[in-house]
Amino acid sequence: MAERDYYEVLEVPRNASPDQIKSAYRRLAKKYHPDRNRGDKNAENRFKEVHEAYEVLNDPAKRRVYDLHGHAGVRGGYGPAGGAAGWRPGAGAWRPGPGGARVYTWSSQGGPAGSDVPIEDLEDLFSVFGGGGGSGVGGSPFEDLFSRMGRAGRRSRRSPSAAEAPPAGGLDVEHELSLSFEEAIRGVQTDLRISRDGRTETVRVKIPPGVRDGQRIRVRGKGQASVDGSQRGDLYIICRVRPHPYFRRVDDDIYLDLPLSLTEAALGAKIEIPTLDGKTLLTVPPGTPSGAKLRLKHLGVQPPGKSERGHQYAVVRIIPPRELTPEQVQLLERFRAAGENSPRRDVGW
């Protein structure tokens, strides 16, 4: 299968800025992350493809090699370490390009022949061959080039070293953090053991109140160091909130199922229920139906950046008795005989 163009993988143009490349990587890595696509092999492969493309295009030196030589270049097939591209001498060695620039035809060793590379000046031609001799057919490609241009001698150009290339930024690091329901609501400060720069370190982080399951918290400068150590990526904490035994969260509101007996629902009652702030007394109005939501104002979640908390809702669940005493049966029979209203009278059947 042919390898996809790295720019196409990251969905950016070839002249994309470093910030555009980083933004595209973060968006796609989040979209295809294995934790969000468990069991999806296609998503896993896309995640690896996106990561590979980012590693090349985020590094200015690697990106220049890739722009000149494609995938074969970043695989180590070019430059002083891997040898130069094979030269194809003859009448077709170069042709006029846009604006009068010469376009030289070269073929990679072990790769497809006839790839065209636009060269705007002679110095750029030397950079294609890594600043050294080639393995072209029939002698040095430079001698062949100079003879065609009617010039004698050779011209050398020192290859740029890795130290002269702009330093690549450090890579970001992701770490999953399991939180209890209360920790996610109230916030917590904790120590994380993360792997970065080839070793395991302890990093103290603060999780703000009100985080949701799956939310990413960014900690600046706590990611991988760049090659030259001048920059660091960021640490992204992925919050995984464990379920609560009886609370559940919907947006900034908290829901709690409230079981009621027949008499409590029919006659009303005062019930002590739990909240995030402790227990409180809830008044159940007479005639409360099953499924009713009784609101306790501003006892929900305090989201970051908002001045008011959400609400808490007690959702009524009427639980009929499983067993009745003879006396209870008589009382209910008397209640029915007294003219009980049918709960189905308004449903339109």
C-alpha positions, -999 to 999 in steps of 0.1 A, spaced: 0 0 0 13 34 -10 23 57 19 0 87 23 14 122 21 21 136 56 4 169 48 -27 150 37 -26 129 69 -27 160 90 -51 177 67 -29 208 63 -15 226 32 22 222 23 29 257 34 13 252 69 29 270 98 42 251 128 12 263 148 -12 250 122 6 216 122 5 214 160 -32 224 161 -41 198 134 -21 171 153 -39 178 186 -73 177 169 -67 145 150 -49 127 179 -78 135 201 -103 123 175 -85 89 168 -70 83 203 -74 46 212 -90 54 245 -119 71 227 -122 44 200 -117 12 220 -116 -19 197 -116 3 165 -85 -9 145 -90 17 118 -89 45 144 -58 30 160 -40 29 126 -51 65 119 -37 76 153 -4 60 145 -3 76 111 -11 110 125 16 107 152 42 96 125 33 126 103 36 150 132 70 137 143 83 146 108 65 178 100 70 193 135 108 190 131 121 217 107 151 196 97 131 164 90 104 185 73 129 199 48 142 165 40 107 152 36 98 181 13 128 173 -9 128 135 -9 94 124 5 91 92 26 124 78 13 142 108 27 129 105 63 136 67 62 173 75 61 180 71 23 195 106 17 222 128 30 257 119 43 245 89 63 224 72 36 241 82 4 228 105 -23 200 100 -47 208 82 -80 215 106 -109 200 100 -143 224 117 -168 215 123 -204 194 147 -223 166 146 -198 188 155 -168 171 189 -165 143 208 -181 130 244 -180 106 250 -150 82 278 -140 98 313 -142 129 300 -159 140 278 -130 156 245 -139 139 212 -128 164 184 -124 153 147 -127 167 123 -101 158 88 -89 161 75 -54 179 43 -47 154 15 -43 126 40 -50 106 51 -80 127 67 -108 120 99 -125 109 120 -95 111 157 -104 126 181 -79 126 219 -87 160 234 -80 161 272 -80 199 275 -78 230 255 -78 234 255 -40 200 239 -36 211 211 -60 240 203 -37 215 201 -8 196 175 -27 226 153 -28 235 159 9 265 180 0 286 150 -12 293 128 -41 265 107 -57 261 72 -68 249 81 -103 254 61 -133 285 69 -153 303 91 -128 297 121 -106 265 139 -112 282 172 -105 308 166 -132 280 158 -156 261 189 -146 291 212 -149 300 198 -183 265 204 -196 267 240 -183 300 246 -200 318 252 -168 348 236 -152 357 228 -116 335 220 -87 318 240 -61 313 227 -26 287 236 0 287 224 35 256 205 46 237 222 74 242 203 106 215 193 130 227 220 154 221 247 128 185 236 122 158 254 142 152 234 174 120 213 173 95 218 200 91 192 227 63 166 223 32 167 244 25 139 269 -9 124 278 -17 107 311 -50 93 323 -61 101 358 -88 82 377 -109 104 399 -137 97 423 -170 115 418 -164 138 447 -128 146 435 -141 156 401 -167 178 416 -146 195 443 -112 194 426 -80 178 439 -42 182 440 -23 150 434 10 136 424 13 118 391 39 93 380 45 100 343 70 88 317 89 114 298 124 119 284 130 82 289 124 81 326 96 81 351 90 113 371 66 126 398 47 157 388 23 175 412 -8 187 394 -40 205 405 -73 194 390 -99 222 391 -134 217 405 -161 206 382 -142 185 356 -161 161 335 -154 125 325 -130 126 295 -120 162 300 -84 171 292 -65 194 316 -34 211 302 -3 215 323 21 237 304 58 228 301 55 193 317 58 173 285 88 159 266 119 181 262 130 190 227 162 175 213 183 204 224 165 208 257 154 243 250 117 237 249 92 214 265 58 201 253 27 201 275 12 175 297 -24 167 290 -43 149 318 -74 129 307 -98 128 335 -117 95 340 -145 99 366 -156 68 384 -194 64 388 -210 73 421 -232 48 440 -263 70 438 -254 104 423 -252 110 386 -243 142 368 -260 157 338 -242 189 327 -240 209 359 -269 193 376 -269 163 400 -296 137 399 -307 113 427 -334 86 426 -358 90 455 -378 59 464 -412 67 480 -439 45 495 -475 48 483 -486 67 514 -456 91 512 -464 99 476 -501 102 482 -501 121 515 -468 139 513 -438 136 535 -405 151 547 -375 129 536 -339 133 546 -317 129 514 -280 133 507 -265 162 487 -230 172 477 -229 194 508 -243 168 532 -278 157 542 -308 180 539 -346 177 545 -368 175 514 -405 182 514 -425 159 492 -459 175 483 -491 153 486 -500 136 454 -465 135 440 -464 111 409 -437 87 401 -411 103 378 -415 138 393 -383 158 397 -381 177 429 -355 205 426 -331 217 453 -317 249 439 -280 255 436 -269 222 452 -253 209 420 -219 214 404 -199 247 405 -184 247 370 -151 266 364 -157 302 353 -194 303 364 -208 322 393 -237 299 401 -239 262 408 -262 238 391 -292 222 408 -299 189 424 -330 169 414 -346 141 434 -364 119 409 -394 102 425 -397 64 422 -429 51 439 -423 16 452 -455 -4 460 -453 -29 489 -443 -64 479 -463 -80 508 -494 -68 525 -508 -77 559 -545 -86 560 -552 -53 577 -534 -34 549 -554 -53 523 -586 -43 540 -576 -7 541 -567 -6 505 -599 -23 495 -619 3 515 -599 30 497 -607 16 463 -644 13 472 -645 49 483 -641 60 447 -605 58 436 -597 79 404 -583 59 375 -547 70 366 -555 62 329 -584 85 325 -564 112 306 -541 90 285 -565 89 255 -567 51 250 
